[in-house]
Structure formats: structure tokens, C-alpha cells
């Protein structure tokens, strides 16, 4: 019985060490992000809004130097650093809608805060509104602002996003 237990322990330890050694480092344009509440929130809001194609929540995580995607309906994007153009929009702190004809969408950027209006770490949401759902950028922003407001109302604090 003891030898069986020891064999299982050795096997488990070997597997854990092999997994740790084979784990590849993150690509240079990614950081480690663990924001379970942010991810749940994005998925829940996205599920209620078929009028948008994608939804992502960006912020600078606590103790991080870079702003990144902390919640997305595309799981592989979590941890991807925010682009330079998006960070320039953070400084401007204004919603924007860019018409992308080749994809048939308006690409939206909207600053986001928590439910009390506090900073969540240079937070913003991005989403895509298909031309079929908005005839111009103003209509797309109207859709985006309603969804952004829904997201904001459900963020109790910056810290809560990482719980």
C-alpha cells in the first residue's frame, strides 16, 4: 500500500515537473492576467447583446506596468497588451467609432469606470458593431454606450475585477 502511494506521488511529481518545464513563456505582447470577475462579466454581457460581434475589457492590472485585455469573449486574447492607438485614445478619454469597410463593422472604443465612477486602471471597452445594426458611427456609439454603461454598473471596484 505504501509503495503504491509512493509510486503515485512520484508519478504526480514527475508530471507536474514536466508540465512546468514544457510550459511556454507568454509572447512579448502578453502579460499574465487573472481577472475572473472581469471575464465572467464580459461573457454575461456579450451573451445578452447579439447586436455586437465582440466585446473586450481592458485595464492595467494591479502591480502591472502594462494595460491589457482582462476580459474578452475570445479567451485567447486575455492578457494581450493594449495597442498603442488604444492607449492614445485612453489619454483623450473620449468614445470613438472607426468605420472598417472591409469587415463591415464599426470598431468602438469607450472609456469605462466602476459603478461609483472610480478609475479601474485606465479602463476601456472595445466592441464591434456590424453595419447591419448601425447605419452610422453615431448609432454604433449609441449602442456601445448602452453596453458600456451596463458593464460599468456591474463593476463594484477595480479590485473586484481580479477576484
C-alpha positions in Angstrom: 0.0 0.0 0.0 2.8 2.4 0.9 4.7 1.6 -2.2 1.6 2.2 -4.3 1.2 5.6 -2.6 4.9 6.4 -3.2 4.6 5.4 -6.9 1.6 7.7 -7.4 3.4 10.5 -5.6 6.5 10.1 -7.8 4.3 10.0 -10.9 2.4 13.1 -9.9 5.5 15.0 -9.1 7.1 13.9 -12.4 4.0 15.1 -14.3 4.0 18.4 -12.5 7.7 19.0 -13.2 7.3 18.0 -16.9 4.3 20.3 -17.2 6.2 23.2 -15.6 9.2 22.7 -17.8 7.2 22.4 -21.0 5.0 25.5 -20.3 6.0 28.1 -22.8 6.5 31.7 -21.8 4.0 34.3 -22.8 4.5 36.1 -26.1 6.1 39.5 -25.8 2.8 41.3 -26.4 1.1 39.4 -23.5 1.1 39.8 -19.7 -0.2 37.4 -17.0 -3.8 38.4 -16.1 -6.1 36.7 -13.6 -9.3 38.6 -13.6 -12.1 36.1 -13.1 -14.9 38.6 -12.3 -13.9 40.7 -15.4 -14.1 37.6 -17.6 -17.5 36.5 -16.2 -18.9 40.0 -16.6 -17.8 40.3 -20.3 -19.2 36.8 -21.2 -22.5 37.6 -19.5 -22.9 41.0 -21.1 -21.8 39.7 -24.5 -24.4 36.9 -24.3 -27.2 39.4 -23.9 -26.2 41.5 -26.9 -26.3 39.8 -30.3 -26.1 43.3 -31.9 -22.3 43.3 -31.3 -19.6 40.9 -32.7 -17.0 41.1 -29.9 -16.5 42.6 -26.5 -13.3 43.2 -24.6 -12.5 44.9 -21.3 -9.0 46.5 -21.0 -7.3 47.8 -17.8 -4.0 47.9 -16.1 -4.0 45.1 -13.5 -2.8 45.9 -10.0 1.1 45.7 -9.8 1.3 45.6 -13.6 3.1 48.2 -15.8 1.0 47.4 -18.9 -2.6 47.9 -19.9 -4.1 44.6 -21.3 -7.2 42.7 -22.1 -8.6 41.5 -18.7 -11.9 40.1 -20.1 -12.9 39.0 -23.6 -15.4 36.8 -25.4 -12.3 35.5 -27.2 -10.4 33.7 -24.4 -7.1 33.6 -26.2 -7.0 37.4 -26.2 -6.9 37.7 -22.3 -3.5 39.2 -21.3 -2.8 40.7 -24.7 -1.3 44.2 -24.2 -3.4 47.1 -25.4 -2.3 48.7 -28.6 -0.6 52.0 -28.9 -3.6 53.5 -30.8 -5.9 52.4 -28.0 -3.6 53.9 -25.3 -3.6 57.2 -27.2 -7.4 57.0 -27.0 -7.2 56.5 -23.2 -5.3 59.8 -23.0 -8.1 61.5 -25.0 -10.7 59.8 -22.7 -13.4 60.1 -25.4 -15.5 57.4 -27.0 -14.7 56.7 -30.7 -16.1 54.7 -33.6 -14.0 53.7 -36.5 -15.7 52.5 -39.7 -13.9 49.4 -41.1 -15.4 48.8 -44.5 -13.6 45.6 -45.3 -15.0 43.9 -42.2 -18.4 45.6 -42.3 -18.2 46.9 -38.7 -17.7 49.9 -36.5 -14.8 49.3 -34.2 -15.7 51.1 -30.9 -13.6 52.3 -28.0 -15.3 53.6 -24.8 -13.6 54.5 -21.5 -15.0 52.6 -18.6 -15.0 53.2 -14.8 -16.6 51.3 -11.9 -20.2 51.7 -10.7 -19.2 54.6 -8.4 -17.3 56.4 -11.2 -13.8 55.4 -10.0 -10.9 54.6 -12.2 -10.3 50.9 -12.8 -6.8 51.3 -14.1 -7.1 53.2 -17.4 -10.1 51.0 -18.2 -12.0 50.8 -21.5 -14.2 48.5 -23.5 -13.9 47.7 -27.2 -16.6 46.1 -29.3 -17.6 45.7 -32.9 -21.0 46.8 -34.2 -21.9 45.4 -37.6 -23.1 47.8 -40.3 -26.4 45.8 -40.3 -27.0 47.0 -36.7 -26.0 50.7 -37.1 -26.3 52.9 -40.2 -23.6 55.3 -39.0 -20.9 55.9 -36.4 -23.3 57.8 -34.1 -25.8 54.9 -34.0 -22.9 52.5 -33.3 -21.7 54.7 -30.4 -25.2 54.8 -29.0 -25.3 51.0 -28.9 -21.8 50.9 -27.5 -22.5 53.5 -24.7 -25.5 51.5 -23.5 -23.4 48.3 -23.3 -20.5 50.1 -21.7 -22.9 51.6 -19.1 -24.3 48.1 -18.4 -20.7 46.9 -17.8 -19.8 49.8 -15.6 -22.9 49.3 -13.4 -21.7 45.8 -12.6 -18.1 46.7 -11.6 -18.2 47.3 -7.8 -14.5 48.2 -7.7 -11.2 47.8 -9.5 -10.1 45.1 -7.0 -13.3 43.1 -7.6 -12.4 42.5 -11.2 -9.5 40.4 -10.1 -11.5 38.2 -7.7 
